[in-house]
Amino acid sequence: MAYLRDCAVESGQIEFELPLKKKELANILGITPETLSRQFKQLAAEGQIIVNKRQITIC
């Protein structure tokens, strides 16, 4: 979530496109793409983010 907030601050908006592919982002964060996907789904279920492919909205 901290990375997503940093991206939002950099873009100056709560809605932004991930600057990297999800696979690349997972690699940078030191997790598997599957774990990243699960984390995105969990954050979405908690109402913290909305995910549409690489488009992220911070709620």
N, C-alpha and C positions, 0 to 999 in steps of 0.2 A: 504494500500500500504506500510505503514511503516513496518508492520509485515513481509510482503513478502520481502522487502529489507533486513531486519534483518536476515531472513532465508538465503537469497542469500549470505550475508556477512559471516554467520556462515559456510555455505557449501563451500565458496570460489569460487562459480560458479554462473553464471546468470541462469543456469538451475538446478533445484533441485526438490526433491519430498517433498510434505508437510509432516512434521513430525507427524501430527495428522490427524485424519479423519476430513472431513469438518464440520460434526455435532459437534465434540469436539471443533474445532477451533471457530465456531460460539458461542458456549457456553462460551468459555474463553473471547471472544471479547464482550460478552454481547449483541449479536444480534441473530436473528433467523437464522436457516439454509437457509431459503428462501431469506433473506436479503443478506446473504453472497453470495449466488448464483447470485443474481442480481448484486451485486458489482463486482464479478468476470467477469460477462458478460459485464458490463459497462467498466471495465478496459480493457478487451479484445477488445471491440469495439473502444476504444480510442487508441488502439495500444500500450498500456503500458505493457501488459502481453499476453502470450499465455498459455492457460489452456488445458491440456489433462488429464482428471481425476484428479489424485493428483500430476501430473507433471506440474510444473510451470516454465515458461521461462520469465525473465524480459527483455523487449525490450528496 
